[in-house]
Amino acid sequence: MASASCFSKLCLTFLLLVVVLGSSNAQLSTNFYSKSCPNLLPTVKSTVRSAVSKETRMGASLLRLFFHDCFVNGCDGSLLLDDTSSFTGEKNANPNRNSARGFDVVDNIKSAVENACPGVVSCADILAIAARDSVELLGGPSWNVKLGRRDARTASQSAANNGIPRPTSNLNLLISRFSALGLSTRDLVALSGAHTIGQARCTSFRARIYNESNIDASFAQTRQRNCPRATGSGDNNLAPLDIQTPTSFDNNYFKNLVSNRGLLHSDQQLFNGGSTDSIVRVYGNNPSSFNSDFVAAMIKMGDISPLTGSSGEVRKNCRRVN
């Protein structure tokens, strides 16, 4: 009888653990706003489409905002907070300063959503939807976005400096950083495929095109024309991350890596005789495999430490706490 009682207590303890551990993501759902803001998805997509039609690069910029938000204390909209006299946010952290962009577009989306459903939809969820819409509008896959995140009331510049992988990262560092957030090595390679769109500044790839040997010579020469060797000269000059189809979401990024034409050091690390070479080859040969894995990894990344329930808030203005 005592053993049966102990067993039932153990079962109850286990169930409580399951509930507690699963609660953060259990409250995210694809139909979270179906009643409170039924026109949310078309409202967001319309604004994203307008922005991308004006500047194709904006799709990559919006996708990157979601990545940089999720990698710093979870997908909580903390990246969007402006610095104030008494508050230092993440926008001026090294990975974001003079680099993260698209905040005005997020403002426009938020304004349109507030007009439709005041005080209902978080900025964190707007980032998640805008990232999906950007990928789809540039020819990539679509997916159902899990929603129900709430917005952080704080941000951390130091966490952004330490948490977002640098373009100089080696493979082991990339794997360990993604693993710390519950993302597998396959997720790392799939999510890196987001570099099929967008551009990078000369400062991010100067050392690679002048100093590294695992780079196609003609590709290096092409990039050197617009990125002088001397630091301080042309630092902000841009180059496409995917030299073949820089405004189309496809699998050419992986074909570039096989040809040693990855723009960033961290890109080429994925195909440099290491454990991820085989995954890069699969994605380069099979676009549907890349698309399905990218979708799965995006959903997984969107599950990183969301604020739900009564935690956080729903900001009225994405740039400041209520």
C-alpha positions in Angstrom: 0.0 0.0 0.0 2.8 2.4 0.9 4.7 1.5 -2.3 1.5 2.2 -4.3 1.2 5.6 -2.5 4.8 6.4 -3.3 4.3 5.4 -6.9 1.3 7.7 -7.2 3.2 10.6 -5.6 6.1 10.0 -8.1 3.6 10.0 -11.0 2.1 13.3 -9.7 5.6 14.8 -9.3 6.5 13.7 -12.8 3.3 15.2 -14.2 3.9 18.5 -12.5 7.4 18.6 -13.9 6.0 18.0 -17.4 3.5 20.7 -16.9 6.1 23.2 -15.6 8.7 22.4 -18.2 6.3 22.4 -21.0 4.3 25.4 -20.0 6.4 28.1 -21.8 5.8 26.6 -25.2 2.4 25.0 -24.4 0.9 28.5 -24.4 2.1 29.3 -27.9 -0.3 28.3 -30.6 -0.9 29.0 -34.3 -4.5 30.2 -33.6 -3.7 32.4 -30.6 -5.2 35.5 -32.1 -7.9 33.9 -34.1 -10.7 35.5 -32.1 -8.9 38.5 -30.6 -7.4 39.7 -33.9 -8.8 37.7 -36.8 -7.2 39.9 -39.5 -3.7 39.9 -37.9 -1.9 37.8 -40.6 -3.1 39.7 -43.7 -2.5 43.0 -41.9 1.1 42.1 -41.2 1.7 40.5 -44.6 0.4 43.6 -46.4 2.9 45.9 -44.7 5.8 43.5 -45.2 4.9 43.1 -48.8 4.9 46.8 -49.3 8.3 47.2 -47.6 9.9 44.3 -49.5 8.5 45.7 -52.8 10.2 49.0 -52.1 13.5 47.4 -51.1 14.0 43.6 -51.5 16.8 43.6 -48.9 14.3 44.5 -46.3 13.1 40.9 -46.3 16.5 39.7 -45.1 16.6 42.5 -42.6 13.3 41.5 -41.0 14.3 37.9 -40.8 17.6 38.9 -39.1 15.7 40.9 -36.5 13.9 37.8 -35.4 17.1 35.8 -35.2 18.9 38.5 -33.2 15.9 38.8 -30.9 15.5 35.1 -30.2 19.2 34.6 -29.5 19.2 37.1 -26.6 17.1 35.9 -23.7 14.5 34.4 -26.0 12.0 35.7 -28.5 10.6 38.6 -26.5 10.9 41.7 -28.6 13.7 43.1 -26.4 15.8 44.0 -29.5 13.2 46.6 -30.5 13.6 48.8 -27.4 15.3 52.1 -27.9 18.0 53.3 -25.6 17.0 56.1 -23.1 18.8 58.2 -20.6 18.2 55.5 -17.9 18.1 52.4 -20.1 20.6 50.7 -22.5 19.1 48.3 -24.9 20.4 45.9 -27.5 20.3 48.1 -30.7 23.8 49.4 -30.1 25.4 46.0 -29.2 28.2 45.1 -31.5 26.2 42.6 -33.6 23.4 45.2 -34.2 25.1 48.7 -34.3 25.1 50.1 -37.8 23.8 46.7 -38.9 20.4 45.7 -37.6 17.7 47.5 -39.6 14.0 47.4 -40.4 12.8 49.0 -37.2 10.7 51.6 -39.1 9.0 48.7 -40.9 8.2 47.0 -37.6 6.8 50.4 -36.4 4.6 50.5 -39.5 3.4 46.9 -39.0 2.7 47.6 -35.3 0.7 50.7 -36.2 -1.4 48.8 -38.7 -2.0 46.0 -36.2 -2.9 48.5 -33.4 -5.5 50.0 -35.8 -7.1 46.6 -36.3 -6.8 45.3 -32.7 -5.5 47.8 -30.1 -3.4 46.4 -27.3 -3.7 42.8 -28.3 -0.7 41.6 -30.4 2.9 41.7 -29.0 5.9 43.1 -30.9 7.6 39.7 -30.3 4.9 38.0 -32.3 5.0 40.7 -35.0 8.7 39.9 -35.5 7.9 36.1 -35.8 5.2 36.7 -38.4 7.2 39.3 -40.4 10.1 36.8 -40.6 7.9 34.1 -42.1 6.3 36.6 -44.5 9.7 37.8 -45.6 10.9 34.3 -46.5 7.7 33.5 -48.3 7.7 36.8 -50.3 11.2 36.1 -51.5 10.4 32.7 -52.9 11.0 30.5 -49.8 8.7 28.2 -47.9 5.8 29.2 -45.7 4.7 27.8 -42.3 2.2 28.3 -39.6 3.7 30.6 -37.0 3.2 29.8 -33.3 2.0 32.9 -31.4 1.2 34.0 -27.9 4.6 35.6 -27.0 4.6 38.7 -24.8 7.1 41.6 -24.8 10.0 42.0 -22.4 10.1 45.1 -20.2 13.9 45.0 -20.3 16.9 44.2 -22.6 20.5 43.4 -22.3 23.3 44.9 -24.4 25.9 42.5 -22.8 23.7 39.5 -23.5 23.5 40.6 -27.2 27.3 41.1 -27.3 27.9 37.6 -25.9 24.9 35.7 -27.3 24.7 36.5 -31.0 27.3 34.5 -33.0 30.0 36.7 -34.7 30.8 36.4 -38.4 34.4 35.4 -37.3 33.1 32.3 -35.3 34.6 28.9 -35.9 32.4 25.8 -36.3 32.8 24.5 -32.7 31.7 27.9 -31.3 28.7 28.0 -33.6 27.7 24.5 -32.7 28.0 25.2 -28.9 26.1 28.5 -29.1 23.2 26.9 -31.0 23.3 23.9 -28.7 23.0 26.1 -25.6 19.7 27.3 -27.0 18.4 23.8 -27.8 19.2 24.0 -31.5 20.9 21.1 -33.1 23.9 21.1 -35.5 21.4 20.5 -38.3 19.3 23.5 -37.2 22.5 25.6 -37.3 23.2 24.7 -40.9 19.5 25.1 -41.9 19.2 28.5 -40.2 22.5 29.7 -41.7 20.8 29.1 -45.1 19.0 32.4 -44.3 22.2 33.9 -45.8 20.7 33.0 -49.2 19.3 36.6 -49.0 20.7 39.8 -47.6 24.0 41.7 -47.6 27.0 42.1 -45.3 29.3 45.0 -44.6 32.9 45.0 -45.6 34.0 45.0 -42.0 32.3 41.6 -41.6 34.2 39.8 -44.4 37.4 41.9 -45.0 39.7 39.4 -43.1 38.2 36.5 -45.0 38.7 37.9 -48.5 42.3 39.0 -47.9 43.7 36.5 -45.4 42.0 33.1 -45.8 43.0 30.3 -48.1 39.8 28.3 -48.3 38.2 30.8 -50.7 37.7 30.8 -54.4 40.4 33.2 -55.8 38.1 34.9 -58.4 35.4 35.3 -55.8 37.9 36.9 -53.4 39.1 39.3 -56.1 35.5 40.3 -56.9 34.8 41.1 -53.3 38.1 43.0 -52.9 37.0 45.5 -55.5 34.4 47.0 -53.2 36.1 46.2 -49.9 39.6 47.8 -49.5 42.2 46.1 -47.3 42.7 49.1 -45.0 40.5 49.3 -42.0 38.4 52.4 -42.0 38.2 52.5 -45.8 34.9 51.3 -47.2 33.9 49.7 -44.0 30.2 50.0 -44.7 30.3 48.9 -48.4 27.9 46.1 -49.0 28.2 42.7 -50.7 25.5 40.0 -51.2 25.8 37.0 -48.9 24.7 34.8 -51.9 26.6 35.9 -55.0 24.3 33.9 -57.3 20.7 34.9 -56.3 21.0 37.5 -53.6 17.3 38.4 -53.5 15.8 34.9 -53.9 15.3 32.5 -51.0 16.8 29.3 -52.4 19.6 26.8 -51.8 22.3 28.5 -53.8 24.0 29.6 -50.5 25.0 26.0 -49.9 26.2 25.5 -53.5 28.4 28.6 -52.9 29.9 27.0 -49.8 30.8 23.8 -51.7 32.6 26.1 -54.2 34.4 28.0 -51.4 32.4 31.1 -52.1 31.0 31.7 -48.6 31.2 35.4 -47.8 31.7 35.3 -44.1 34.2 33.2 -42.2 31.3 31.7 -40.2 29.6 30.7 -43.5 32.5 28.8 -44.9 33.1 27.1 -41.6 30.0 25.0 -42.4 31.9 23.5 -45.3 35.6 23.2 -44.4 36.3 19.5 -43.8 34.2 19.4 -40.6 31.1 17.6 -39.3 28.6 19.8 -41.2 30.0 19.2 -44.7 27.6 16.4 -45.4 24.6 18.5 -44.4 25.7 21.4 -46.7 26.0 18.9 -49.6 22.5 17.6 -48.9 21.0 21.0 -48.9 22.9 22.0 -52.0 21.6 19.0 -53.9 18.1 19.0 -52.5 16.2 22.3 -52.0 13.1 20.6 -50.6 15.2 19.1 -47.8 16.6 22.5 -47.0 13.2 24.1 -47.0 11.6 21.6 -44.7 14.6 21.7 -42.3 14.6 25.5 -42.3 10.9 25.6 -41.4 11.4 23.1 -38.6 14.4 25.1 -37.3 12.6 28.4 -37.5 9.7 27.0 -35.5 12.1 25.6 -33.0 14.0 28.9 -32.7 10.7 30.7 -32.2 10.1 28.5 -29.1 13.2 29.8 -27.3 12.2 31.2 -23.8 9.0 33.1 -24.8 7.2 35.2 -22.2 3.7 34.0 -21.9 0.6 34.3 -19.7 1.0 37.2 -17.4 4.8 37.6 -17.9 6.0 40.7 -19.7 3.5 42.9 -21.5 2.0 43.8 -24.8 3.7 47.0 -25.8 1.7 49.8 -27.5 4.9 51.1 -29.1 7.6 48.5 -29.9 10.4 51.0 -29.1 9.5 51.5 -25.4 7.8 49.8 -22.5 4.3 50.8 -21.6 
